[in-house]
Amino acid sequence: MQIALAEQTETVLLVDVDRRRVWVNGKQVLGVHDRWKDAAPIYITFAVARMLAINGAKFDELVNRGNLTPGQVDDALARLGKRVHRTRIGWESRKVGGLVDWSIACYPGPGGIRTRWRTDLPLPEQAERLIGAGCLISGRGISSRPGYPAITVGKTTPYRLVAFAANEIDMKGLGFEPEDEDLAGTELLLPADPTVFATATAAGYRDRTDDIITANTLLRADTRSEDDAAALEEVRNRLWFLADTGYDLRWNLPD
């Protein structure tokens, strides 16, 4: 989180004495750039938070659903601290919906490598090709996907399709060309956070990121339009509704 702050705020100077790294004016100016080992515990902590934001889960379920080790889950629960607690039926957010906004706003982003691409293909066709290549679609672009009610606002097509890939994709073979403009084309992410794919699977999605990653993608859009802001609020409201309903189903209905 400190590194993310240093990269987003030019007035922050960060010096990592142990690893001999320095960030100045929003950029790393000294030391190696491999951040996975630094970020791994944070990524895993947020993955566990996303899995607990809506429904409670037993310890073993968090291990299996997140494709994590028991040690990783134990460390994540310790890092979440008073935000979660253990009940007789498993681990829960201490407050109903309490992990929703925190997981959206405080997630430091997926990191990794971002590239821009362009194509004349319609947005739904772009999505189909990228999903067929193993990608997960995120942001407002998923509103064109069937069977997803969360994003319904806005008539304007998103200016960019955001896709997450676990491995390198032959984008040219899919009909895309490199794009130099920051605010145009398709954005492909090879995230440093490997839990993005596990939590999508845990949510039952095969073609899109989980709802909290989708909301964070909307939050981090380079230029958020009114439609993007409204879509973010719509996803957030849906998550709060599901968290509240899920709690009632688990605790307030007769056995």
TIVO-985211 format. One record per residue: residue in one letter; z, y, x of N, C-alpha, C in turn. Coordinates in pm, whole numbers, padded with zeros to 5 digits, always signed. Example, Ala and Ser with C-alpha at 12.3 -4.5 7.8 and 13.67 -1.06 7.14 Angstrom:
2
A+00780-00569+01319+00780-00450+01230+00780-00330+01320
S+00708-00225+01285+00714-00106+01367+00787+00003+01290
***
This chain:
255
M+00000-00120+00083+00000+00000+00000+00000+00126+00086
Q+00072+00120+00199+00073+00235+00290-00065+00259+00348
I-00135+00152+00383-00270+00166+00437-00363+00226+00332
A-00352+00176+00206-00434+00229+00097-00409+00378+00079
L-00283+00419+00086-00250+00561+00073-00311+00642+00187
A-00302+00590+00309-00356+00661+00425-00508+00675+00416
E-00575+00578+00354-00720+00583+00343-00767+00671+00228
Q-00678+00699+00134-00716+00779+00018-00668+00923+00027
T-00582+00953+00125-00523+01086+00134-00539+01141+00275
E-00618+01247+00289-00647+01300+00422-00526+01360+00490
T-00426+01400+00412-00309+01464+00472-00206+01365+00522
V-00233+01234+00509-00139+01132+00555-00180+01081+00693
L-00085+01080+00785-00104+01019+00917-00022+00891+00919
L-00086+00779+00948-00017+00650+00954-00035+00590+01093
V+00076+00553+01154+00074+00490+01287+00145+00356+01276
D+00072+00249+01305+00128+00114+01309+00156+00082+01456
V+00279+00101+01496+00314+00089+01638+00298-00055+01686
D+00345-00152+01605+00341-00292+01646+00199-00340+01673
R+00105-00301+01588-00033-00350+01603-00127-00246+01667
R-00071-00133+01706-00147-00030+01776-00268+00015+01694
R-00239+00059+01572-00345+00109+01485-00304+00246+01429
V-00405+00331+01406-00379+00467+01360-00481+00505+01254
W-00432+00571+01148-00518+00627+01043-00499+00778+01040
V-00610+00853+01046-00608+01000+01043-00719+01047+00950
N-00690+01146+00868-00792+01205+00779-00863+01101+00694
G-00786+01003+00646-00843+00904+00555-00922+00793+00622
K-00922+00786+00756-00999+00685+00828-00915+00622+00938
Q-00942+00493+00965-00876+00427+01077-00950+00464+01205
V-00877+00521+01302-00939+00571+01424-00901+00491+01548
L-00808+00396+01533-00766+00316+01648-00723+00178+01601
G-00764+00073+01675-00719-00063+01647-00819-00144+01567
V-00789-00274+01552-00877-00366+01481-00873-00334+01332
H-00979-00375+01260-00992-00343+01118-00963-00463+01027
D-00919-00574+01083-00890-00692+01002-00758-00671+00928
R-00767-00657+00793-00649-00623+00716-00601-00738+00628
W-00671-00852+00628-00633-00958+00535-00488-01005+00555
K-00448-01024+00683-00313-01073+00707-00208-00972+00660
D-00240-00843+00670-00147-00741+00622-00138-00743+00470
A-00253-00758+00405-00261-00741+00260-00231-00868+00182
A-00236-00985+00248-00224-01111+00176-00102-01118+00084
P+00019-01086+00132+00135-01095+00042+00125-01001-00078
I+00065-00883-00058+00049-00788-00167-00050-00840-00270
Y-00163-00893-00222-00263-00948-00314-00203-01061-00398
I-00128-01148-00334-00068-01260-00405+00036-01211-00505
T+00113-01109-00466+00212-01052-00557+00145-00998-00682
F+00035-00927-00666-00034-00873-00783-00101-00983-00864
A-00146-01090-00800-00203-01202-00875-00098-01265-00965
V+00022-01285-00912+00131-01340-00994+00167-01243-01106
A+00168-01114-01076+00197-01014-01179+00093-01018-01290
R-00035-01034-01254-00140-01040-01356-00123-01163-01445
M-00081-01274-01385-00063-01395-01463+00059-01388-01554
L+00156-01301-01519+00277-01287-01601+00272-01166-01694
A+00171-01082-01680+00167-00958-01757+00155-00983-01907
I+00086-01088-01945+00063-01118-02086+00150-01234-02133
N+00151-01342-02059+00225-01462-02096+00323-01502-01986
G+00432-01559-02027+00523-01617-01930+00464-01745-01872
A+00521-01795-01764+00471-01917-01702+00581-01981-01620
K+00580-02113-01615+00672-02184-01528+00625-02171-01383
F+00715-02196-01291+00685-02181-01149+00564-02266-01111
D+00563-02392-01152+00452-02481-01116+00321-02434-01177
E+00327-02373-01296+00206-02322-01358+00147-02207-01278
L+00232-02122-01224+00184-02014-01139+00117-02068-01013
V+00175-02173-00957+00118-02236-00839-00021-02291-00871
N-00031-02365-00980-00157-02433-01013-00263-02336-01063
R-00225-02245-01152-00322-02151-01209-00374-02054-01105
G-00287-02013-01014-00328-01917-00912-00383-01980-00786
N-00384-02115-00780-00428-02186-00660-00350-02138-00539
L-00217-02130-00557-00128-02078-00454-00033-02187-00406
T+00039-02160-00300+00141-02253-00252+00275-02213-00314
P+00371-02307-00325+00502-02271-00376+00567-02158-00298
G+00548-02157-00165+00605-02051-00084+00546-01914-00118
Q+00416-01910-00145+00352-01784-00181+00404-01732-00315
V+00418-01822-00411+00469-01781-00542+00614-01735-00531
D+00693-01807-00455+00834-01769-00436+00844-01630-00373
D+00760-01604-00272+00760-01473-00207+00715-01364-00304
A+00612-01393-00386+00561-01295-00482+00666-01260-00586
L+00737-01359-00636+00842-01332-00736+00954-01249-00675
A+00985-01276-00549+01088-01196-00482+01042-01051-00466
R+00915-01031-00434+00862-00896-00418+00857-00821-00551
L+00831-00894-00659+00830-00830-00791+00969-00788-00835
G+01071-00853-00781+01209-00811-00802+01249-00803-00948
K+01302-00686-00987+01355-00669-01122+01246-00652-01228
R+01120-00650-01186+01012-00643-01285+00997-00775-01361
V+01049-00885-01304+01038-01016-01368+01176-01082-01372
H+01190-01182-01457+01313-01261-01458+01282-01402-01505
R+01370-01496-01469+01350-01636-01506+01425-01664-01636
T+01357-01730-01729+01416-01766-01857+01416-01918-01869
R+01466-01968-01980+01472-02114-01999+01334-02176-02016
I+01233-02094-02047+01098-02149-02064+01004-02102-01952
G+01055-02037-01851+00971-01996-01739+00994-01851-01701
W+00909-01802-01613+00919-01664-01565+00850-01570-01663
E+00908-01451-01680+00857-01351-01774+00866-01212-01711
S+00782-01122-01761+00804-00981-01733+00937-00941-01796
R+01019-00866-01723+01151-00830-01776+01139-00745-01903
K+01037-00659-01909+01009-00581-02029+00876-00626-02086
V+00869-00637-02219+00744-00679-02282+00633-00580-02246
G+00526-00630-02186+00417-00543-02143+00448-00462-02019
G+00563-00485-01958+00605-00402-01846+00520-00415-01722
L+00448-00525-01710+00363-00545-01592+00219-00497-01613
V+00185-00461-01736+00046-00425-01766+00005-00298-01691
D+00071-00187-01721+00033-00060-01658+00058-00062-01508
W+00168-00126-01465+00197-00134-01323+00087-00210-01249
S+00043-00321-01306-00060-00402-01239-00194-00329-01235
I-00222-00249-01336-00348-00173-01338-00344-00059-01236
A-00239+00019-01242-00234+00143-01165-00196+00124-01019
C-00110+00026-00990-00057+00011-00854-00135-00088-00768
Y-00222-00168-00830-00306-00260-00751-00386-00178-00650
P-00377-00211-00521-00439-00126-00418-00589-00140-00407
G-00650-00220-00493-00794-00241-00485-00825-00369-00410
P-00943-00426-00431-00976-00556-00372-01010-00553-00225
G-01036-00434-00169-01074-00428-00028-01207-00498-00004
G-01228-00540+00119-01349-00615+00152-01470-00527+00178
I-01587-00582+00150-01715-00516+00181-01785-00478+00051
R-01829-00352+00042-01902-00303-00074-02043-00264-00031
T-02141-00308-00107-02280-00269-00081-02344-00222-00211
R-02443-00131-00199-02513-00075-00315-02654-00133-00321
W-02698-00163-00444-02830-00220-00465-02894-00155-00587
R-03026-00165-00594-03096-00109-00710-03203-00207-00756
T-03239-00194-00883-03344-00276-00942-03385-00211-01073
D-03505-00240-01118-03552-00189-01247-03516-00283-01361
L-03448-00392-01332-03410-00487-01436-03311-00423-01532
P-03318-00456-01662-03216-00408-01756-03078-00461-01716
L-02976-00387-01753-02840-00423-01714-02801-00566-01753
P-02830-00611-01876-02794-00750-01910-02863-00853-01821
E-02988-00825-01782-03060-00918-01694-02999-00917-01554
Q-02960-00799-01507-02891-00793-01378-02766-00880-01380
A-02688-00864-01488-02564-00940-01501-02591-01089-01501
E-02692-01132-01575-02724-01275-01583-02761-01331-01447
R-02840-01258-01371-02881-01307-01239-02762-01315-01143
L-02676-01215-01147-02561-01216-01058-02460-01323-01098
I-02439-01341-01226-02349-01447-01272-02405-01584-01234
G-02536-01599-01247-02600-01724-01207-02584-01754-01059
A-02567-01648-00979-02547-01663-00835-02400-01680-00798
G-02313-01686-00901-02171-01710-00876-02083-01588-00879
C-02136-01473-00923-02058-01349-00925-01976-01337-01053
L-01876-01250-01047-01798-01209-01163-01827-01062-01190
I-01862-01030-01314-01891-00892-01352-01760-00822-01388
S-01753-00692-01357-01632-00616-01386-01669-00476-01435
G-01568-00401-01479-01593-00267-01528-01662-00266-01664
R-01721-00152-01699-01780-00138-01832-01907-00220-01849
G-01962-00271-01740-02081-00355-01750-02058-00481-01830
I-01933-00526-01843-01908-00649-01919-01922-00627-02068
S-01936-00499-02112-01952-00473-02254-02083-00531-02307
S-02177-00560-02217-02303-00621-02260-02295-00772-02266
R-02181-00828-02227-02165-00973-02227-02124-01022-02365
P-02174-01137-02410-02136-01188-02542-01992-01238-02544
G-01930-01226-02659-01797-01283-02679-01685-01207-02615
Y-01706-01079-02583-01599-01002-02521-01574-00876-02602
P-01465-00869-02678-01444-00757-02770-01374-00637-02708
A-01332-00642-02581-01240-00541-02530-01305-00405-02508
I-01431-00401-02471-01494-00272-02442-01606-00249-02543
T-01583-00162-02637-01681-00136-02742-01721+00010-02746
V-01653+00096-02671-01678+00240-02681-01805+00279-02606
G-01862+00389-02652-01971+00450-02576-02107+00388-02601
K-02205+00474-02613-02343+00428-02630-02422+00440-02500
T-02365+00511-02404-02434+00532-02278-02419+00410-02188
T-02530+00364-02134-02526+00250-02042-02450+00290-01915
P-02360+00205-01866-02291+00238-01740-02390+00267-01629
Y-02357+00361-01543-02450+00397-01436-02455+00291-01328
R-02355+00202-01327-02352+00100-01223-02295-00030-01278
L-02354-00141-01235-02298-00271-01263-02214-00313-01143
V-02090-00351-01166-01999-00391-01058-01984-00543-01062
A-02007-00607-00949-02000-00753-00941-01917-00793-00819
F-01833-00896-00837-01753-00953-00730-01816-01086-00687
A-01827-01109-00558-01883-01233-00505-01789-01291-00400
A-01771-01424-00406-01684-01490-00307-01756-01507-00174
N-01889-01513-00178-01967-01536-00057-02088-01443-00057
E-02157-01437+00056-02278-01356+00066-02380-01401-00039
I-02449-01303-00100-02549-01328-00202-02686-01281-00151
D-02790-01359-00177-02926-01317-00142-02975-01220-00249
M-02935-01094-00235-02967-00996-00337-03117-00969-00346
K-03186-00968-00233-03331-00946-00238-03400-01060-00311
G-03349-01182-00292-03405-01296-00363-03383-01288-00512
L-03283-01212-00556-03254-01193-00698-03329-01074-00757
G-03406-01004-00672-03484-00891-00722-03421-00755-00700
F-03322-00745-00609-03256-00618-00581-03302-00565-00446
E-03295-00433-00431-03326-00367-00305-03207-00282-00263
P-03186-00264-00132-03074-00181-00088-03085-00039-00142
E-02970+00020-00174-02965+00156-00230-02870+00240-00147
D-02921+00356-00100-02839+00443-00016-02753+00539-00098
E-02796+00572-00219-02722+00667-00301-02591+00606-00348
D-02481+00678-00329-02349+00626-00367-02334+00611-00518
L-02399+00697-00594-02377+00697-00738-02491+00632-00815
A-02562+00541-00753-02672+00475-00823-02672+00326-00791
G-02731+00248-00879-02754+00107-00853-02639+00016-00887
T-02646-00105-00834-02548-00209-00856-02454-00215-00736
E-02325-00232-00765-02226-00242-00658-02183-00387-00644
L-02198-00443-00526-02157-00580-00497-02036-00576-00405
L-01929-00645-00445-01807-00650-00365-01783-00792-00317
L-01759-00805-00187-01705-00927-00130-01559-00897-00098
P-01469-00920-00193-01332-00871-00179-01253-00941-00072
A-01163-00866-00009-01066-00928+00081-00961-01003+00001
D-00945-00964-00125-00848-01028-00214-00910-01152-00276
P-00871-01273-00230-00933-01395-00284-00877-01434-00420
T-00767-01372-00462-00704-01410-00588-00781-01360-00709
V-00877-01269-00689-00957-01216-00801-01023-01330-00877
F-01071-01430-00806-01144-01539-00869-01048-01638-00937
A-00934-01660-00875-00835-01752-00934-00778-01697-01064
T-00749-01566-01068-00691-01510-01190-00795-01497-01300
A-00922-01484-01264-01027-01487-01366-01032-01625-01431
T-01025-01729-01348-01024-01866-01400-00900-01891-01485
A-00785-01840-01439-00662-01857-01515-00670-01790-01651
A-00747-01680-01660-00765-01610-01787-00870-01676-01875
G-00937-01778-01824-01039-01848-01901-01178-01788-01890
Y-01202-01703-01790-01331-01638-01773-01411-01704-01660
R-01539-01719-01685-01629-01771-01582-01732-01669-01538
D-01746-01561-01614-01851-01463-01585-01797-01324-01558
R-01665-01303-01567-01608-01170-01550-01471-01179-01487
T-01425-01067-01434-01291-01061-01377-01188-01060-01490
D-01063-01089-01456-00959-01082-01559-00945-00938-01606
D-00881-00919-01722-00879-00788-01787-00812-00680-01702
I-00711-00717-01624-00642-00616-01544-00729-00571-01427
I-00801-00663-01364-00896-00623-01260-01006-00537-01319
T-01053-00573-01440-01154-00493-01508-01102-00351-01532
A-00978-00340-01579-00919-00208-01603-00906-00129-01473
N-00866-00196-01364-00854-00128-01236-00990-00083-01185
T-01094-00163-01210-01230-00124-01172-01271+00003-01245
L-01237+00011-01373-01266+00133-01450-01187+00251-01396
L-01062+00227-01359-00977+00333-01306-01032+00389-01176
R-01093+00303-01095-01140+00343-00962-01288+00383-00960
A-01351+00395-01077-01492+00433-01081-01514+00564-01007
D-01622+00572-00930-01648+00691-00849-01652+00818-00934
T-01723+00811-01044-01733+00924-01136-01708+00871-01276
R-01585+00891-01324-01551+00837-01455-01596+00930-01566
S-01681+00877-01654-01723+00954-01770-01619+00940-01881
E-01641+01010-01991-01553+00996-02106-01556+00853-02159
D-01673+00790-02152-01685+00651-02197-01603+00558-02109
D-01604+00582-01978-01526+00499-01887-01377+00514-01915
A-01333+00639-01935-01192+00664-01964-01150+00599-02096
A-01237+00610-02197-01206+00549-02326-01205+00397-02316
A-01296+00342-02234-01299+00197-02215-01172+00149-02147
L-01125+00224-02048-01000+00189-01981-00884+00186-02080
E-00877+00286-02165-00770+00292-02264-00781+00176-02364
E-00904+00139-02397-00924+00029-02491-00878-00104-02431
V-00912-00127-02305-00867-00249-02238-00715-00250-02226
R-00658-00136-02189-00512-00125-02177-00444-00155-02310
N-00494-00097-02418-00433-00120-02549-00442-00267-02589
R-00553-00329-02556-00569-00471-02588-00467-00555-02511
L-00446-00523-02385-00350-00596-02303-00208-00579-02358
W-00174-00458-02398-00041-00435-02455-00024-00514-02585
F-00128-00517-02668-00122-00593-02794-00103-00742-02765
L-00177-00794-02668-00165-00936-02635-00029-00968-02577
A+00025-00878-02494+00158-00901-02437+00264-00903-02546
D+00256-00809-02641+00352-00802-02750+00340-00923-02841
T+00216-00961-02875+00194-01077-02961+00238-01206-02893
G+00205-01218-02763+00244-01338-02690+00394-01355-02683
Y+00465-01245-02665+00612-01253-02661+00667-01300-02795
D+00614-01244-02904+00661-01286-03037+00635-01435-03061
L+00519-01482-03018+00487-01623-03037+00580-01714-02957
R+00620-01667-02838+00706-01750-02754+00853-01747-02797
W+00898-01632-02849+01042-01616-02866+01089-01591-03010
N+01005-01535-03094+01052-01491-03225+01004-01574-03342
L+00930-01681-03315+00888-01769-03423+00979-01894-03428
P+01001-01947-03546+01084-02071-03554+01020-02183-03477
D+01103-02272-03420+01050-02386-03345+00973-02480-03439
***
